[in-house]
């Protein structure tokens, strides 16, 4: 009887140990399965998908767009009518101040000049006759042979002859000037932008011949609204992206039009560009004008999400996603060359790992692991 109890007790102990071992094995399998499942479900992010929130410059201003124009641009015109001769310049050729560009066939001008010179000679002859007659009349008056009235008449004739001589001299000077104007010279240092007339054409007075531009100083003409123009000051800087160029070109406000444009009510602002190779008149440019700069804890505007009642930012903390509500402040642009749109925020810890818009929306509490070590992330100044 006692032996049977011992066997039963031993059997129960064995069964209890087997049950305990089975439960331990099941618990281990569950833990491994859960760990594997959590590892598979973790969201993978690259270091480029996050950034560290930091205090950085927040440039406030306004966008600009416009075309480049040469500060000096000249339209060369004919000052006298005639046949165009000697024009050898083409688009892109360089010219210097005073360089002969072309000539107007001088036959007509020379004929008018000769006519004016002969008229001067005739006026001089008339003046000589009037002088002799007046001198003779003075002697006759002293001798009592003629009256004072005759002397006064001769004085009037002499005055008329002098005035006529002066008029003829002035007409001759005009023909001299017309002769000089028949030679077209460059008023600036620059390049030929457009050739309008050709050799052999008869050009009228003010007929267009060439367009010259000086590319050593370029300006951008930008139209801004009247409300935006209030904050623009001479000397403010901008970074411009030129059509076809990858580099940013610095510019500075040099003039502001005192009047608004009729119809659009816009104000023209002129920015001088730093000389740079490859810039041409007429290229389109756009950029950002800096009107003020603040230091603030700022994040990219695209990183702020608005699919909840209050704006929030996705933050990585202890390997998991957190949705941190924030209050938005001033908006602006980051430093060049990225020029990322930024917004100042409150309610966010400095150096927090911000999830950028490239990662999309992440569920709160989701585990995150990085394909690149987070230590590789840096904050761009």
Order of alpha helices (4+ residues) and beta strands (2+ residues): alpha-beta-beta-beta-beta-beta-beta-alpha-alpha-beta-beta-beta-beta-alpha-beta-beta-beta-beta-beta-beta-beta-beta-beta-beta-beta
